[in-house]
């Protein structure tokens, strides 16, 4: 008879597999709706983050969001700046820091992509139980936090054991 720990491990493996498939399907659908905007997913993610940041988004914040290096974000930001979709400014409180905001053209592009996504999302939401997408988003956030917490504790324990 298998122990509960073994069963739990199998359940999580199945969950990770289902989430990976779901993620690929969702990403493909989003990419298809972004195709007319001439943006790749990383570029759109930067525009989307700046859309939500009232005072602007810093490059380290954007790097954390995309889970990429600051150097990679720097290249993406420069591409978007050259396309006149982003503009930089330095807050008076910290002149060393550069914050990025959408230009009017950037805002218009985000709104147009969002309109295409909204139609698809409404169709998808109709096929799910009421409130399912909200619950799924909350659970995904909680699982992400738990994974990061376990990873931090495991890494810390590994450093202690190595000493």
N, C-alpha and C positions, 0 to 999 in steps of 0.2 A: 504494500500500500504506500502510495506517494505521500510525502509530508506536505503540510499546508504551504511551507516555504517554497517547495518545488512547484506546486500548483500555481502559486502566486508568480513565480518567475516565468512560467509558461504563459500565464494570462498577460503579463506585461510584454513579453515578446510578441504575442499576437496583437496586443494593443499598438505597439510600436509599428508593426507591419501595416496594420490598418490605417494608422495615422499617416504613415509615409505615402501610401497609395492615395489617401484622401488629399494630402498636401500636393502631390503631383497633379492630381486632377484639378484641384482648385487653382493652382498656379498656372496650369495650361489655359484654363478659362480666363483668368485675369490677363494673362499675356495676350490672348487673342483680342480682348477688348482694348488693350493698350496699343496694339499694333498700329492703328491708324494715327496715333499720337507721335510716332517715331521716338518712343522712349523705351529703354529697357527697364526691367523690374527694379533694379537698383536706383536708377535715375528717378523713377516714379516714387519710390520709397522716400527719397530725399525731399522731393517736392511735397509729398504728403506730410512728412514730418514738419516741414516749414509752414505748410498750410495750417497746422494745428498749434504751432508755437507763436503765441501772440507777439512776443518781443523778439522773435527770431531764434534760430537754432544754431548752436556752435558745432564745429566740426567734430569735436570729441563726442558730443551727444549723438551726432549722426553716425559716427563710427560704431558707437555702442549699439544703436538701434539696428544697424545692418550687420553687426558682428563681423566687421572688417577692419582693416588697419586705417589709421588716420590718413596715411599716404594715399590709399585707395579712394577714400572719401574726397580728398583734396582734388584728385583727378576728375571725379564725378562732378563735384561742385564747379570746377573750372569749365567743364563741358556745358553745364547748365547756365553758367554765367555768360559764356560766349553766345549761347542761344537766346540770351536776354530773358531767361525764365527765373533767374535768381539775382538778387543784388545783396551786396555785403554792407554792413555798417558796424561801427565800433561804438559800444555803449560808453557814455561819459564816465561811468563808474570804473570801467576797466578798459582803457584804450588799447591794451595789448590783445584783447579778445575780439575776434571777428564773428559776428552773428549774421546768419543768412535769412533773408525773407524772400517771399515770392514777389515778382514784378506783376503788374497787371496782366501781362501775357502769360506768365506762369500760373496765375490764379485762374485765368480763362481756360488754360489747358487742363489743369487739375479738375475743374468743374466739368469739362467735356468728357474726360475719362470717367469721372464719377457718375455722370449721367448714363453712360454705357454700362457701367458696372451695376448701377442701381436697378436697371431693367432686368438684368440677369439675376441679381440677388432677390428681387421680388418673386421671380419665377421659381427660384430654388426654395425660398422660404415657404411658398405655398405647398411644397411637397414634404414639409417637415411639421412635426407637432408644434403647436403654438408656443412661442418663446424658446424653442430649441436652440436657435442660433445664439441667443443671449446666454443661455446656460452653458452651451459649448464653449463660448468665448471665456466665460468665467472659469470653467474647469481647466481650459488650456492654460490660462494665466496661472492658476493655482499649481498645476502640474509643473509648469516651467519654473516657478519659484521653488517648488520642492526639489526638483532635479538640481537646480543651482545650489540649494542649501546642502543637499547630500554631497554634491561634488566638492563643495568648499570644505565640509567636515572631513570627507575622505582624504582630500589633499593634505589637510592639516594633520590628520592622523598619520599619514604616510611620512610627513616631514618629521614628526615626533619619533616615529619608529626608526627612522634612518639615523637619528642622532645617537 
